[in-house]
Amino acid sequence: MKVFPRVIINACLNRVRNDGFFFDTEFLLLAERSGYSIEQIPSDCYDMKKNILKVFSYILEESIGLLTLRLRLLFRG
């Protein structure tokens, strides 16, 4: 679960390009890069469905998203 103050949403949401699984990671990275601090609060989370194919597709999407974001920030600042 992720919770953001409205000021961070207003400042960073328009810069997020991904609308899939990588969305939250991109949002967090852009917020941190904009100078906002990220605080982690532990919580319990239970995933009822375990599907190994989904895990691999999530890993692939996350990797592609990280590479794309890295290139975008490198060339556009």
N, C-alpha and C positions, 0 to 999 in steps of 0.2 A: 504494500500500500504506500502511496506517496501523497503527501499533503504539501501544498504550496500556498504562501500568502499571495493575495491578489496582486500586489505590486510586482512580484517576480513573474507571475503569469503574464501580466501586461507588458513587462519588459522583454520577455524571452519567447513567448509563444509564437509571435510572427516570424521568428527566425528558424523555427523547427520545420524541416522539410519532410521527414519521414512520418507516415501515418499508420505504420504497422507496428510490429513487435518492438522495434528499435526506438520508437517515439519517446518513451520515458528516459532511456539512456541519453539520447540526444538532448532532450530538455535539461536533464541534470548537468550534462557537460557544458552546455551553453550558459546555464545559470551560474555555474562555478566560474567559468571563464569571464563572466560579466562582473565578478567580484562578490557574488552572494555566497554565503557559507552554507554548507550542506551538513545537516545533523542527522545522524542515524539513531533511531530508537528501536530496540528489539521488540519483536512481536511474534506470536505463534501463527503459522500459516500452514494449512493442510491442503494438499492437492489430492483430490480424490481419484483423478485419472492419471495413470502412468502410461505414457505412450512413447516408446523410444524413438519412433520416427519423428514425432513432433519435437523432441529434444534436439535431434540432429538438425532439423529445419530451423529451429530457433538459434542454434549455434551458428549456422550458416548465415542467417539473416543478421544476427548481431555482428558477426565478423565483417560482412559486406558493409553494414551501416557504419561501423567504426572506421573502416578504410575510406569510405566515401566522405564522412565527416572530416577526417584528418586531411584529406586532399582539399576539400572545400575551404577549411580554415587556413591551410597552408598557402593556397593561391589567392584567397580573397581576404584573409585577415580576420 
